[in-house]
Amino acid sequence: MGEQTEFEPGQRAPNDGEYIEVGEASFHTGIQNPKRIRLSRGERFPETSNHRRKWKKFNS
């Protein structure tokens, strides 16, 4: 059983950190100007730019 890595809008952030929008085929085509947000643990994820995108922890 693994840790959840992608999050839907409305879910709560599991940890403090920076999150970035990812798409279903982002590793092939990439997303132009993805949204980046900073959340504290327990804050809710905002809406994404479109319904097929999700949030993922950004490791800089």
ChimeraX attribute file (.defattr): number of C-alpha atoms within 10 A of each C-alpha:
attribute: neighborCount
match mode: 1-to-1
recipient: residues
	/A:1	3
	/A:2	4
	/A:3	5
	/A:4	8
	/A:5	10
	/A:6	14
	/A:7	20
	/A:8	18
	/A:9	14
	/A:10	11
	/A:11	13
	/A:12	16
	/A:13	20
	/A:14	16
	/A:15	12
	/A:16	13
	/A:17	14
	/A:18	16
	/A:19	21
	/A:20	18
	/A:21	23
	/A:22	21
	/A:23	19
	/A:24	11
	/A:25	11
	/A:26	12
	/A:27	9
	/A:28	8
	/A:29	9
	/A:30	12
	/A:31	14
	/A:32	7
	/A:33	7
	/A:34	14
	/A:35	13
	/A:36	14
	/A:37	15
	/A:38	14
	/A:39	18
	/A:40	13
	/A:41	11
	/A:42	12
	/A:43	15
	/A:44	16
	/A:45	19
	/A:46	14
	/A:47	14
	/A:48	18
	/A:49	11
	/A:50	9
	/A:51	10
	/A:52	11
	/A:53	22
	/A:54	21
	/A:55	25
	/A:56	18
	/A:57	21
	/A:58	13
	/A:59	8
	/A:60	4
